Amino acid sequence: MMIQEEIAHVRGIPKKLVIFLHGYLDDCSSLDAKLKPFLNNLDDFALHVPQAPARCEVGKGMRQWYSMYRFDPHYERRDVKKFDDFLRYYDRMSLGLAETQQYLLPYIEQTLSEYNLDYKDLILCGFSQGAMVAIYTALMGPKRISGLVSFSGILAGSGYLLKHAKNRPDTLLIHGNSDKSLRPEALNFTQNKLEQLGCRVQTYVANRGDHELSAEGLKTASDFIRRCCKTK
């Protein structure tokens, strides 16, 4: 399996590469259409929005980085009452995340090579399932990256990652406090686990924000990236 479709934007002479991963039941075109507030706040960057190569099993024409149905075929995680029970569904997903990394890492390395950049020049961003993939890849990749941004994500496969993580990227976590798809408690959980690993973590809570990419969240993310890159 290979990533063969993407949307790319180049601003100035790229000194940094931002790769932004779309969510489950989504695609690169839909995500790219929402990124104008993000892109307009970056200079001397390349932004790539790759398309997941796998068609989504539950949404005609949409894409997935890995099968969610495989780990929770009846979407039970959305209805369980206790957060600990909610987490168990995401802890099952280590295998799906590891499989995704097998085709995502070659794409990352090829794209970095196109701009004569290295992992230290890379910022990984993702929304929802894309955020889970971005977190896993940042922690388990061959080298430390410049920064990590998670929108409405969670540290999936936390039991495995807490034992095997290789890198400690600077991280921004963005989550809506009214998120109905991925519980708002995921932000504090992910922050605590990443800090246990030694990551420096910043957070942004979107008041009354649902499972979405807001203009405020995107502006916060691009500001974080600009600051992060100045310190490298």
C-alpha positions in Angstrom: 0.0 0.0 0.0 1.3 3.4 -1.0 0.2 7.1 -0.7 -0.3 8.2 -4.3 -2.5 11.2 -4.0 -1.9 14.5 -2.2 -2.4 18.3 -2.3 0.6 20.4 -1.9 1.1 24.2 -1.2 4.5 26.0 -1.2 5.0 29.3 0.4 8.3 31.0 -0.3 11.4 28.9 -0.1 10.5 25.9 2.1 12.6 25.7 5.2 10.0 23.5 7.0 7.6 20.8 5.9 4.1 20.5 7.4 2.3 17.2 6.7 -1.4 17.4 7.7 -3.4 14.1 7.9 -7.1 14.0 7.4 -9.6 12.1 9.5 -11.6 9.0 9.2 -14.4 9.2 6.6 -12.6 12.1 5.0 -10.2 12.8 2.2 -7.4 15.3 1.3 -9.6 17.6 -0.7 -12.2 18.0 2.1 -9.4 18.8 4.6 -7.5 21.1 2.3 -10.6 23.2 1.8 -10.6 24.0 5.5 -6.9 25.0 5.8 -6.8 28.5 4.4 -6.5 30.2 7.9 -3.7 27.8 8.7 -1.8 28.2 5.4 -2.1 32.0 5.3 -0.2 32.3 8.6 2.9 30.4 7.4 5.9 31.6 5.4 8.7 29.6 3.8 6.8 26.4 4.3 5.7 23.5 2.2 2.3 22.0 3.3 1.4 18.6 2.1 -2.1 17.0 2.6 -1.8 13.3 1.7 -4.7 11.1 0.9 -5.0 7.8 2.8 -4.7 5.0 0.3 -7.4 2.8 1.8 -11.0 3.3 1.0 -13.2 3.6 4.1 -15.2 0.5 4.8 -18.3 2.4 6.1 -18.3 5.5 3.9 -18.6 5.3 0.1 -15.8 7.2 -1.6 -14.2 8.3 1.7 -10.8 7.3 3.1 -9.2 5.8 6.3 -5.7 5.5 7.5 -6.6 2.2 9.1 -9.8 0.3 9.9 -11.7 1.5 12.9 -14.4 -1.0 12.2 -11.9 -3.8 12.8 -11.4 -2.7 16.4 -14.9 -1.5 17.2 -17.4 -2.8 14.6 -20.5 -1.5 16.3 -19.1 1.9 17.3 -19.6 1.0 21.0 -16.9 3.5 22.1 -19.3 6.4 21.5 -21.9 5.1 24.0 -19.8 3.7 26.9 -20.2 5.8 30.1 -16.8 5.5 31.8 -13.8 7.1 30.2 -11.6 4.1 31.1 -14.0 1.9 29.0 -13.8 4.4 26.2 -10.0 4.2 26.3 -9.9 0.5 25.9 -11.2 0.8 22.4 -8.4 3.1 21.4 -5.7 1.0 23.2 -6.7 -1.9 20.8 -5.6 0.2 17.8 -1.8 -0.2 18.1 -1.7 -2.7 15.3 -3.6 -0.5 12.9 -1.3 2.4 13.8 1.8 0.3 13.2 0.5 -0.8 9.9 -0.2 2.8 8.8 3.4 3.8 9.7 4.7 1.2 7.2 3.4 3.3 4.3 3.4 6.7 5.9 7.1 6.8 6.8 8.3 6.2 3.2 6.0 9.0 2.1 7.4 11.4 4.7 11.0 10.6 3.8 10.4 11.0 0.1 8.6 14.4 0.7 11.4 15.6 2.9 13.9 14.6 0.3 12.1 16.7 -2.4 12.8 19.8 -0.4 16.3 18.7 0.9 14.9 18.7 4.5 15.3 16.3 7.4 13.1 15.1 10.2 14.2 18.1 12.3 12.4 20.3 9.7 9.1 18.3 9.9 5.9 19.2 11.6 3.2 16.5 11.7 -0.5 17.6 12.1 -3.6 15.6 12.1 -7.3 15.7 12.7 -9.2 12.9 14.5 -7.9 9.6 13.2 -5.2 11.5 11.4 -4.2 13.0 14.8 -3.8 9.5 16.2 -1.6 8.5 13.3 0.4 11.7 13.6 1.0 11.2 17.4 2.0 7.5 16.9 4.3 8.4 14.0 6.0 11.3 15.8 6.6 9.1 18.8 7.7 6.0 16.9 9.5 7.5 13.9 13.3 7.1 13.3 14.1 10.7 14.5 12.7 13.5 16.5 10.6 15.9 14.5 10.2 19.7 14.9 6.6 19.7 16.2 3.4 17.8 16.5 -0.2 19.2 16.4 -3.3 17.1 17.3 -6.8 18.3 16.5 -9.5 16.3 18.2 -7.2 13.3 18.7 -6.1 10.9 21.4 -3.0 9.0 22.3 -4.3 5.7 20.9 -2.3 2.6 21.7 -1.1 4.3 24.9 -0.1 1.1 26.6 2.3 0.2 23.8 3.6 3.7 23.3 4.4 4.3 26.9 6.8 1.4 26.8 8.2 1.8 23.3 8.1 5.5 22.3 11.4 6.6 20.7 11.0 10.4 20.5 9.6 13.3 22.6 8.3 16.0 20.2 7.1 19.4 21.3 3.3 19.1 21.0 0.1 21.1 20.8 -3.2 19.5 21.6 -6.4 21.1 20.4 -9.8 19.8 21.4 -13.4 21.2 21.7 -15.0 20.9 25.1 -18.2 19.9 23.4 -16.8 17.2 21.2 -19.4 14.5 20.7 -17.3 12.1 18.7 -14.0 12.0 20.7 -14.6 12.9 24.3 -13.1 16.1 25.6 -11.3 14.2 28.4 -9.0 12.8 25.7 -7.1 16.1 25.8 -6.0 15.8 29.5 -5.4 12.1 29.1 -3.1 12.6 26.1 -1.4 15.5 27.7 -0.6 13.5 30.9 0.7 10.5 29.0 2.9 12.6 26.6 4.3 14.6 29.6 5.1 11.2 31.3 7.2 10.4 28.2 9.0 13.7 28.5 7.2 15.8 25.8 6.7 19.5 26.2 2.9 19.9 25.7 0.7 22.9 25.1 -3.1 22.8 24.9 -5.9 24.8 23.4 -9.5 24.1 24.4 -12.1 25.4 22.0 -15.1 26.6 24.0 -18.3 24.9 22.9 -16.2 23.4 20.1 -17.4 20.1 18.6 -15.4 17.6 16.5 -14.1 20.1 14.0 -11.4 22.3 12.7 -12.1 25.8 13.7 -10.5 29.0 12.4 -9.3 29.8 15.9 -7.8 26.3 16.4 -6.0 26.5 13.0 -4.6 30.0 13.9 -3.4 28.7 17.2 -1.7 25.7 15.5 0.1 27.9 12.9 1.3 30.3 15.7 2.6 27.3 17.6 4.5 26.0 14.5 6.0 29.4 13.9 7.3 29.6 17.5 8.4 26.0 17.5 10.5 26.4 14.4 12.2 29.6 15.7 13.6 27.6 18.6 15.1 24.8 16.4 
